[in-house]
Amino acid sequence: MSSSLHQSFSDLFQKYNQDTYLKENLWLEIETYYTSKKRHYHTLSHLKNLFQELIPIKEKLEDWETIQFSVFYHDIIYNASRNDNEEKSAVLAIERLKEIGLPEDQILKCNHQILITKSHENSDLDTNYFTDADLSILGKSWEIYEEYFLQIRKEYRIYPDFIYNPGRKKALKHFLEMPRIFKTDYFFEKYEKQAQINLKKELEILSK
């Protein structure tokens, strides 16, 4: 898995910069963050899933290259004890994309796409496809979803149930209260129904 993501990053990087040393250093940084022992869901597997969701529809995307950078950097900073992970990830992404030499408009788009994964608000079409892919786990089979929420619980294991459960329930209710979880018709038709079932089922488990 790591090798395929490494190749994808290398191919993307080389469209903007031919510095092999920088390319390998930036990949090593990405790999190191996403393979931290503190992570159980926000790992390289999560990045791979996003690519699996987005590659089949890349012809629908206006700026596929920027979205790829957003995938690689959107969760690069992840600390379960903090609530500014998206902001810190965006700051690091901006620094790295400047080093790579991306045009300013692409850097701004990437920054926006990373920051909006905090609220998953409605945005431009590219960003909506990206955030929908980020949430695609919510609409997978119950077996896959159950594995996901157990992984999330492990990431937040520093918190006892009496602290974790109310916060998790609030997050689940946030999604259930949205007019629709998935902004694009493509992901709505693919995952909305099962996502609603999964979220309600987890909420019931936490409420016992």
KAQUIZI-V692714 format. One line per field, one symbol per residue. psi: psi as a letter, one per 40 degrees, with the letter a starting at -180 (. if undefined). A space follows every 10 residues. Layout:
psi->???
//
This chain:
psi->dddddddddd dddeedhegd dddddddddd dddeeieeid dgaddddddd dddddeedee hdgddddddd ddedfdhhhe eiefdddddd dddddddddd fiiddddddd dddddeeddf iiaidddddd ddddedddei iddddddddd dddddfeehi dedddddddd ddddddeidi dhdidddddd eddddddddd dddddde.
//
